[in-house]
């Protein structure tokens, strides 16, 4: 059920201490004495992602997001983390994608592609005129630079809060204007979890997720029953059902601070919210993934 229905349940059973609802809606306003919000928490995910970015000592960070509720949450959370970190050396910029936008033109402008090409050409000219270099040295350096499209990149790191075909379109436009995972740290939000990441534009980029792993055995069983592949929600739902079973079988009357190590994720209930261990994964060739950073439940 959705947020409004959860709100109605919260009101209806407000004084019934024997009933506890685990809501998969991420609406924090539904937290109460008997409603535990168990949906994915984008605020915790962005916090973890930002901690990893700070470790890379970047100086220019761009967030690309859509003009929707999710994009607004990601932007506000990133701003909050940026303010709290007191990192005055980091420049933070935003690029909002709206309907009917000429995305190719906007990304071309954003990439400063033409000016970066000019910078490269001017550097090549300076090398060719440098009296301190031999003919062989000039030739070697010029050949190397001529294999490049541009000389510099406008951002050290980019977070892209998008998914599916639109995400692939964004990454493809960026790559066309010489911004890719080889010269820029490119990160994705948890929306990337359910996006097929087999195209070369994904290689060496990163994304944040609450899933430690995705089991092939579970995926095959799920497909046998439902005739479609599971998405991240289904893995989290499996763990949540196991958590509820454990809670029912325990002597605890209150699930607060109850730790649970699930098959696919670890979680803890804090102040009516489900907190999940969070990971930053690197995308390698053939869609293979590697965990490069994590935030334990107790730091979220």
Secondary structure, DSSP 8 states (H G I E B T S, - for coil): --HHHHHHHHHHTTT-TT--EEE-S--GGG--SSEEE-S--HHHHHHHHHHHHHHTT-SEEEEEEESSHHHHHHHHHHHHHHHHHT-TT-EEEEEEE-TT--HHHHHHHHHTHHHHHHHHHHHHHHHHH-TTS-HHHHHHHHHHHHT-S-S--S-SEEEEE--HHHHHHHHHHHHHTT-STTTSEEEE-GGGGGS---SGGGTT-EEEES-S---HHHHHHHHHHHSS---HHHHHHHHHHHHHHHHHHSS-S--TT-EEE-SS-EEEEETTEEEE-EEEEEE-GGG-EEEEEEE-GGG-
